[in-house]
Amino acid sequence: MNLAAATNENLANISNTLIYSSMAVYTLAFFAHIAEWVFGSRSKVGRTAAALNKDSATDPAVKAQAAEKGGTAVLECPQVVTRSAAGSRDVPDGPGAAGGTFKGDLWGRIAVSLTVVAFAVQAAGVVARALSVQRAPWGNMYEFSITFSTVAVGAYLILLALRKNVRWIGLMLVTTVLLDLGIATTTLYTDSDQLVPALHSYWLWIHVSTAIICGAVFYLGAVGTLLYLFRDSYENKIASGGTPGKFATSVMERLPAAKSLDTFSYRINAAVFPLWTFTIIAGAIWAGDAWGRYWGWDPKEVWSFITWVAYAAYLHARATAGWKGRKAAYLALVAFGCWLFNYYGVNIFVTGKHSYAGV
């Protein structure tokens, strides 16, 4: 074995060590997020009721009603009527996973700090993998997976750095990253190796990198959409006079309002959709260089286009009054499901030109 080969093997081993180390830190972040939700749940219902009563006390109509009764009225909590439909009344966002408590917030900050450390370690593992193969570190499903989760966490941390209210994503994100890395290291792992000649192109950096970025951001949008459906059902139940359970109340009341979650998901998906369009165009150009045709109805090409159509339908539905809210949210989840199948299903179960990179 020559010196270059030995160096590459050492770098590959370092990459593996760093990926496993990041999983250990992500696990600590997972438990810290759990502690944030647990400690933040104390007295949450009482704080919410007090806040709603305070809002009612400042309502001129309520004050007038109290004056007519000749005394101080006992104020009831206003009904929660938050829908994404036009003309609806908004509900304030919840205080977040920490529940507004000092101890919950402390655990949340610890969780975010651990996530930052894990992200740095994982990113170093991706870079080491790239150095070991001396190419872009996304030539197979293992490399794509570890890079995908790195970018997803990076996008989340950027939103936090921009002071966006997204810490409620933390627990689900860390859980998903652990699952992704677990599958990558146990099922999808592939030794460092060079690619077939067709993949030796600068388009590997352009096309696949944009696909990874799109998938990571689409994932954040999907999380927001899923939680929107839960929160919207919760608010609708309260509006209809129902009484949610203590667990549902503790969790749902700390999330942003349904309208906020719906807006977040829409903005995320709308922002990255043009990049997904570019990804498909870049792939077609690369196919023309590598295979002599821009479009050949390869399964990966077909499902990339299906995903594009699904997200286009979602964005169009959001612009159509009759399809806002839950109907559009279902379309968004279907679109992300298409993206997931395009990655896992097509690569594993369907044979095509994109299969030669190996699992």
N, C-alpha and C positions, 0 to 999 in steps of 0.2 A: 504493500500500500504506500503510495507516494505521499508527500507532505500535504498537498492540496486536498487529497481525498481524506486524509486523517483530520485535517482542519474542518472540512465540511461535516464529517461524522461527529466531531466534538460539538460543532455548532448545533447540529440536529439534536444531540443529547441535551444541550443547554436549553434549546427551545422546548423540548418535552418537559424538562424540569420546571421551567418557568410556567408553562401551561398548568401543570399539576399544582404548582405553588399558588397560582391565581385562583384555582378552584378552592383551595384551602381558605384563602382570604375571603372569597365570595361566600363561602359557607358561614364564616364569622359575620359577614355583613347580613346574611339571611337571618341569623338569630337576632342580630341587633334590630333589624326591621320588625321582627316578630315582637321583640320587647317594646318597640315604639308603639305598635298597635295595642299591645296589652296594657301598658301603663297609661296610654292616652285614652283608654276607654273609661277610666274612672270618672264618675260624675258627669259624663258627657251629656246624658239626656237632660239633666238639670240645667246645665249651662246653656244648652240649645233653647230650652223652654224660656229661660230668663232673657236670652237675647231676643227671642221672638216677642215676648211681652214688652220688652223695652221699645221695640220697633212699633208695637201697637199703641203704646202710650204717647208716642209723638204723632200719631195719625190724627189730623183735625177732625175727621168724621167720628172717630172714637171719642175724642174729647167732647165734642158737641153732644154725643149720645149720653155721656156721663153727666154733663151739665143738666140735661133735661130731666135726668132722674134725681137731681137735687143732691148729689153726693158723689163720692168716689166710687166708681164702678169697679167690679172685679173683672179684670181684663182676661179674656180667653185667648189662647194662642191662635193666630190666624191660620186658616187652612193653607196648606202648601199646594200651590197650583203653578207648577213650573212645567211648561211644555215648550218644545222648540218651535211650535207653530206661531205665526205672526199674531201679534196682539195679546199674547199671554203675559202674565206678570212673573217677573223673575224672583228667584229665591236666592239669598246670599250663599256664597260658597261655604262649605264646611271648613273647620280649622285645620284640616289635614290629618295625617295618620297620628301625629302626636296628640291630637285632641285638645291642643291649647294648654297642656300641662307641662310643667318644667321638666319633670322626669321623662315624660314621653319625648319631648323635644330633644333632651340630652341624648337619649338612645337613638333618635333619628339622626342627629349630627354624627354620632359615632358610626352609624350605618353608612352614611354618605362618605365619611372619611375612609372607612374600610373599602368602600366601592371604588374610591379614587385610587387607593393603593393597589387593589386587585386589577383595576384597569391598566395601571402603569406596568404591572408585572406581566399581564397578558399581552399588552402591546409589545413589550420587550421580547416575549416569546414568539410573536408573529414576525418581528424584525429578524430575530435569530434564525427562524425558519427560512426567511427570504435569503439571508446571507449563506445558509447552508446549501441552498440550491442555486444561488446566484440568478434569481429571476423573481418575478412577482409571486408572492406567497398565496396564490389562489389557483393553483393548477389542478386541484382535485377536490373532492368533497370535504376531506379533512381540513385542508387549508382554507377552503371557502368558509367552513363552519366556524373555525376559530377566529377568522377575520371578521365574519359577519357579527358575531357576538361582541367583538371588540368595538366595532363601529356603532353598534346599538347602544352600548354603555357610553361611548364617547358622545353620541348625540344627546343622550339623557343628561350627561354632566354639562354639556354646553348649554342646554336649556336651563339647568340650575344656575350656572354661572351668569346667565342673562336675567336671573331673578324671576324666572317663570315659575308659576305654581304647579310643579310637576313631581314633587316628592312622593306623592301618592302612587306613582308608577314604580317606585323603588323595589318594593317587595316582590311584585310580579316579575319585574325585569330581572332581578337577581335570581329568582327561581328558574326562569326560562334560560338564563345564561348557564346555570349549573346543569340543567338538562341538556342543553346544546353541547356543552363541553364534555359531559359524560358520554353522550352518544358519539361525539367526535373521537374521543380517546379510546373508546372500547370497541366500537363497531366500524367507524369510518377511517380509522388511522391507516395511513400509507407512509411507508418510508420515504425519506427525501430522495428524489430522483428527478432527472430531466424529462422534459415533455417531448411529445412527438414533434417533428419538424413543422407541422401546420400551425402549432401554437406558438412558435418562436416569432413573435411579432409584437410591435409596440401597441397593437390593438388589444393585446392581453391586459396591459395596464389600463387602457381607456375603457374598453367594453365591460370587463368583469368588475373593475373597481366601481363603476357607476351602478352596476347591477347590485353589488353588495350594499352600497350606500342607500339605494332605493329600498331594498328589502329591509334594512335596519330601520329606516324611517317609517316605512309602511307598517312595520311591527308596532312602533310606538302609537301610530294612528289606530291600529287594530285594538290595542289595549284600551285606549280612550273610548273607542266605539263600544267595546264589550261592557266596560263599566258604565257607559252612558245608558245602555239598555237596562242594566240592573237598577241604576239610580232613577231612571225615568219610571220604571215599574213601581219602585218604592214611593216616589212622589205621587204617582197616580193613585196608589192604594190609600195614602193619607188623604188625598183630595176627595176620595169617594167615601171617607169615613172609616176606613179600615184601620187596624192596629197591628203594625209590623211587630215581629218578635224582638227581644232585647238584642240579640246578636246582629240582626239585620239593621236595627236602629243604630247600634254602636258603630257599625262599619259604614253604612250609607250616609249617615249624618256628617261624617268627617270628610267625605269626598266633595269635590266641587259639585255645584248644582248641575242638573241634567243639561241645561242649555250651555253651560260652560264646557262640559265634556264634549258635547256635540260640536261646538264651535272649534275646540281644540283639535278634534279628529279631522274635521273638514279642512282646517288650515294646514295641518300636517300633510294630508293626502294631496291637497291642491298644490302645495308648494313643491312636492317631489314628483308629481305626475309629469311635468315637462322633462325632468331628468330621465324618467323611465322611457319616455318617447325617444329621447336621444340614445338610450341604451339599445333599443331595438334597431334604430337606424345605424348605430355604430356596429352592431352585430351583423347587419346585412352587408355593410361595407367590408368588414373583415371576412365574411363568407365569400364575397366576390374575389378577394385577394387569395384566400386559401383554397377555395374549391371551384372557383370559376363561375359561380352563380350567386346572386344576391338573395334569392329565396328558393328553397327547395322542399318546403312542407316537411321539414324535419320536426320531430315531436317537440323539441325544445323551442324551435321557432314558432310553432303553432301555439303552444301554451303561453309563450311570451306575449303573442298577439292577443290571445284570449284574456290574459291578465290585463292588458292594455284596454281592451274593450270593456271589461268589467269595471275598471276604475273610471273610464270615460262615462259609462252609464251611471255610476255613482255621482260623479260631479254634475252630470246633466240632471240627475234626479234632484240634487240639492238646489238647482236653479228652477225646478218645477214645483209650484206650490203644493200640488197634491202628493208629492213624494218626499217631502221633508220629514225629519224626525225618524221614527223607528223604521219605516220602509227603506229610507236611504241608508240607515245604519246596517240593515241586513245586507244590502248590496255591497257595502264596504267590507263586511266580513266575508262575503262570498268572493270578493276580489282578492282579499288577502289569502283566502284558502286556495285560490288559483295560483297565487305566487308560491305558496308552500308546496303545492303539488308539482309545480314547474321545477322546483328545486329537488325535493325528495322523491316524489313519485316518478317523474320522467327519468331522473338519473339512475334510479334503482330498478324500476320495473319495466321501463320502455327502452327498446334498443333503437339507437339512432347515431348520427354522426357525432353527437356530443357525448357519447358513451365511452369513447376510446380513452378519455383521460383517466378512467378508472375511478373506483369509489375512494 
